[in-house]
Amino acid sequence: MSRITELVWQLAEPVAARHGCEIWDVEFVKEAGERFLRVYIDREDGVDIDLCEAVSRELDPLLDEADPIQEAYTFEVSSAGAERELKRPGDFERFMGSTVAVKLYSARGGRKEHVGTLTGWSPEAVELEENGKTEKFAASEVAQVRLRILF
């Protein structure tokens, strides 16, 4: 985590708590030549636009006061989403047994994406059950792990 995202997380955490939610992630990225600061929130009973707006309105002046970013950027508060990315150990522990999509840097078995039930995780590997078979992917192979909602 960068110094900017760490500071924003620290500022955002108590704000989110006051609104009955938690911070899922903070990212500061450059897209199409523009900078974006995104704070993703989560709540057990779901996140709606009103909650995003309330957190944004309270956090915005704190960001202005702390001034952690010297360049122009767009600030957004958003839901973590149903198909959120799993990044931290607690994310994997929380969603053990859930359906996930594991995206790989290089194809394995002719595919770069494998979908199955998350059955194991360590800093070295991700394990999932796919079509009745256990697959283990080294962390160095894994580009991303996201929850997957199947209909």
BELMO-V157048 format. One record per residue. N is the residue number from 1. RES is the residue in one letter. SS is DSSP state (@ for helix, = for strand, . for the rest). PHI is phi as a letter, one per 20 degrees, with the letter a starting at -180 (999 if undefined). NEAR is the number of other ideal C-beta (glycine too) atoms within 12 Angstrom. Layout:
N|RES|SS|PHI|NEAR / N|RES|SS|PHI|NEAR
This chain:
1|M|.|999|16 / 2|S|.|f|15 / 3|R|@|g|14 / 4|I|@|f|27 / 5|T|@|f|25 / 6|E|@|f|18 / 7|L|@|f|23 / 8|V|@|f|35 / 9|W|@|g|32 / 10|Q|@|f|22 / 11|L|@|f|31 / 12|A|@|f|36 / 13|E|@|g|23 / 14|P|@|f|17 / 15|V|@|f|30 / 16|A|@|g|34 / 17|A|@|f|17 / 18|R|@|f|18 / 19|H|.|d|28 / 20|G|.|m|17 / 21|C|.|c|33 / 22|E|=|c|29 / 23|I|=|e|34 / 24|W|=|e|34 / 25|D|=|a|31 / 26|V|=|c|38 / 27|E|=|c|29 / 28|F|=|c|30 / 29|V|=|c|20 / 30|K|=|d|15 / 31|E|=|c|14 / 32|A|.|l|8 / 33|G|.|n|11 / 34|E|=|d|15 / 35|R|=|e|20 / 36|F|=|c|25 / 37|L|=|d|36 / 38|R|=|d|31 / 39|V|=|d|43 / 40|Y|=|d|32 / 41|I|=|d|41 / 42|D|=|b|31 / 43|R|.|b|23 / 44|E|.|g|11 / 45|D|.|e|10 / 46|G|.|o|17 / 47|V|.|d|31 / 48|D|.|c|17 / 49|I|@|f|15 / 50|D|@|f|17 / 51|L|@|f|28 / 52|C|@|g|30 / 53|E|@|f|19 / 54|A|@|f|22 / 55|V|@|f|39 / 56|S|@|f|28 / 57|R|@|f|18 / 58|E|@|e|25 / 59|L|@|f|37 / 60|D|@|g|24 / 61|P|@|f|14 / 62|L|@|f|25 / 63|L|@|f|31 / 64|D|@|f|14 / 65|E|@|f|11 / 66|A|@|f|21 / 67|D|.|l|15 / 68|P|.|f|26 / 69|I|.|c|25 / 70|Q|.|e|10 / 71|E|.|e|15 / 72|A|.|f|12 / 73|Y|.|b|25 / 74|T|=|d|23 / 75|F|=|d|30 / 76|E|=|c|28 / 77|V|=|d|39 / 78|S|=|b|29 / 79|S|=|f|29 / 80|A|.|f|34 / 81|G|.|n|21 / 82|A|.|f|19 / 83|E|.|d|22 / 84|R|.|f|28 / 85|E|=|f|26 / 86|L|.|e|33 / 87|K|.|c|27 / 88|R|.|e|20 / 89|P|@|g|15 / 90|G|@|f|15 / 91|D|@|f|26 / 92|F|@|f|30 / 93|E|@|f|15 / 94|R|@|f|22 / 95|F|.|d|32 / 96|M|.|g|24 / 97|G|.|n|18 / 98|S|.|e|28 / 99|T|=|f|26 / 100|V|=|c|39 / 101|A|=|d|31 / 102|V|=|d|41 / 103|K|=|e|25 / 104|L|=|d|25 / 105|Y|=|f|16 / 106|S|=|c|16 / 107|A|=|f|13 / 108|R|=|c|19 / 109|G|.|m|15 / 110|G|.|n|9 / 111|R|=|c|18 / 112|K|=|e|19 / 113|E|=|c|26 / 114|H|=|c|35 / 115|V|=|d|25 / 116|G|=|a|29 / 117|T|=|e|27 / 118|L|=|f|34 / 119|T|=|d|26 / 120|G|=|a|24 / 121|W|=|b|30 / 122|S|=|b|17 / 123|P|.|f|14 / 124|E|.|e|14 / 125|A|=|a|22 / 126|V|=|d|40 / 127|E|=|c|28 / 128|L|=|b|35 / 129|E|=|e|23 / 130|E|=|c|26 / 131|N|.|l|13 / 132|G|.|m|10 / 133|K|=|d|14 / 134|T|=|e|18 / 135|E|=|d|29 / 136|K|=|c|24 / 137|F|=|d|36 / 138|A|=|f|18 / 139|A|@|g|22 / 140|S|@|f|13 / 141|E|@|e|22 / 142|V|=|e|34 / 143|A|=|e|20 / 144|Q|=|a|24 / 145|V|=|c|37 / 146|R|=|c|29 / 147|L|=|f|30 / 148|R|.|c|28 / 149|I|.|e|15 / 150|L|.|d|13 / 151|F|.|d|6
